[in-house]
Amino acid sequence: MTILRTCLVAGALAIATATISIAQELPRGDPEALGFDRERLARMDATFGALVEKGMAPGAIIMLVRDGQIAHVSTMGARTPDGEPMTEDTIFRIYSMTKPITTAAAMMLVEEGRLLLEAPVATYLPAFKDLVVVTGETDADGNAVTRPAKGTMTVRDLMRHTSGLTYGFFGAGPARDAYNAAEVFSPENTAIEQANLLASLPLEHDPGTTWEYSRSTDVLGAVIEIVSGQSLEDFMTARIFEPLGMTDTAFYVDDEADFPRIAEAFPEQAQLGAGDIFDPRVRKPNQSGGGGLMSTAHDYSKFAQMMLNGGELNGTRLLSPKTVQLMTSNHMEGIMPGKYYLPGPGYGFGLGYGVRLEDGNAPSFGSAGEFNWGGAAGTAYHTDPQEELIALLMIQSPANRGPLRLIFKNLVYQSIAESRADD
């Protein structure tokens, strides 16, 4: 899926950045030389392969990267329930793994002084000026009672899910009900149209008080469009995908020749909220900064390695190391966890990422400083700076994403023979 296209790029810096392209995949290294145990890697493949054969997903790709080299990559099962075998160039719906990319795109604008983290969202989207929040009560007609929101929704709130916004496709409550009634999920809405619609609906929490998984990053995508003067896809293509050589990453798969490369879930496992996972073959107006991208394991590994390197890959710098440090640090001090605190026990949240706070007090292997996120269709990735490790799981199985991710992470860490944390 070639997405290299001519984009109108705002500013000389953007033009200079977009001219550099590194389309090759990350180099491949020897697993043992990179500190992995071959027998334990085989155990990982056999264990996960058995789960695929059991029917928990049609197929999967596992990729481990250490010291900037691909230490291990394995494909198992099939791309689709009745399709060809899984291959490394398979294209996946990455859903919320879009969020770190959108946040990185916004941080580029912050670095250029065109966007401020503490600026009110209403600075860029005036519809967010006068917001209301649900009280939890209803009037005599059964309508939700609201009051003026306390505090101001900032750009940083969008990045760390403390905006007061929510999602409508899981959980219950008056704010979520209002989202569903207004069909904010419709792909027929552009990012800016969707953001303005959200601004007309009640918040679930006062801004800056509570972590609640939400459409915050979709609104952030609209802010990027306003500030840059480009569509979100054009901005990402010029500023991230082309510079990193991510030629298979886009919001839709436009080339029919690439349709056979798209991974699909079993029909009985494809439900996501009120409907099935989206069809990337049909281009719609919406470009969801919170969950709309398609990508491959090799493409995403380049973005992940750029972040682990402190904003640079193969001489192409997208972000300052201090920007990456800010994004992957905990921003949850004084913030209450909401109904669905997805980072989980032992984790805080940064800007676009869950962040592990310490080695222990979490239900999975890992190291303090790890940053991660996953997607609703099952894809997941985490980066462990202490171990110089990136681990990627690419599957399409909304129904089984929880157990498969946890098993995957435990299998990754048991395969390490030489810990860098001990150095």
Secondary structure as UniProt FT lines:
FT   HELIX           12..18
FT   TURN            31..35
FT   HELIX           38..53
FT   TURN            54..55
FT   STRAND          59..66
FT   TURN            67..68
FT   STRAND          69..78
FT   TURN            81..82
FT   TURN            88..89
FT   STRAND          91..93
FT   HELIX           95..97
FT   HELIX           98..111
FT   TURN            112..113
FT   TURN            117..118
FT   HELIX           121..123
FT   HELIX           126..128
FT   STRAND          132..138
FT   TURN            140..141
FT   STRAND          144..148
FT   HELIX           155..160
FT   HELIX           174..182
FT   TURN            183..185
FT   TURN            187..188
FT   HELIX           191..199
FT   TURN            207..209
FT   STRAND          210..211
FT   HELIX           216..228
FT   HELIX           232..236
FT   HELIX           237..241
FT   HELIX           242..244
FT   TURN            247..248
FT   HELIX           256..261
FT   HELIX           267..269
FT   STRAND          271..272
FT   TURN            273..274
FT   STRAND          275..276
FT   TURN            280..281
FT   TURN            289..291
FT   STRAND          294..295
FT   HELIX           297..308
FT   TURN            309..310
FT   STRAND          312..313
FT   TURN            314..315
FT   STRAND          316..317
FT   HELIX           321..327
FT   TURN            333..334
FT   STRAND          336..337
FT   TURN            342..343
FT   TURN            345..346
FT   STRAND          347..349
FT   STRAND          354..356
FT   TURN            368..369
FT   STRAND          371..374
FT   TURN            376..377
FT   STRAND          380..384
FT   HELIX           385..387
FT   STRAND          389..394
FT   HELIX           398..400
FT   HELIX           401..414
FT   HELIX           420..422
//
